[in-house]
Amino acid sequence: FVGHSPLEVLRIVEREGQRVRASITAWRTLDEELPPEPEPLSRGEVAQAREQMRARVRETAADQVTIAAQLGVFGSVNARKLYDRWRSVITEIDNEEEKLSWRCGEYWSVRADAPPGALKPMLAGLEALQPKEDAARRALEDAMAEELGHR
């Protein structure tokens, strides 16, 4: 690794790990704390939510390009392998969130007749992936720190 490249890679990876934890917390909150019949979203709120999702996709794609370039040039074979393993878990999480969102019918229709906790069975797959993401991220961080002589 050269210069700030390992820090940039680790910053992006850590940010994504924080996003995963925040997302799981948001899903739990949606399941446990919303009133049984929330107000429907306005068209403006739906448009804003969609734009936020598009912005996240653009940011994620840019981050993946940054990491691929830095690991491709400066990363060891082991760091690239560990990054690929971590990225595959993130992809699983993203897919699980998409399925959860779809099954919830854009979040709200399931709430109309469902008691708090009704999403819990659907959250199980997403929650099971969090420890896998954490372990994969820690392995990548540890390997990069070791390669830099910090462990």
Protein Blocks (a to p, Z undefined) as FASTA:
>chain_A
ZZjlmmmmmmmmmmmmmmmmmmmmmmmmmmmmmcfbdcdddfklmmmmmmmmmmmmmmmm
mmmmmmmmmmmmmmcfklmmmmmmmmmmmmmmmmmmmmmmmmnonolmmmmmpcehklmm
mmmmmmmmmmmmmmmmmmmmmmmmmmnopZZ
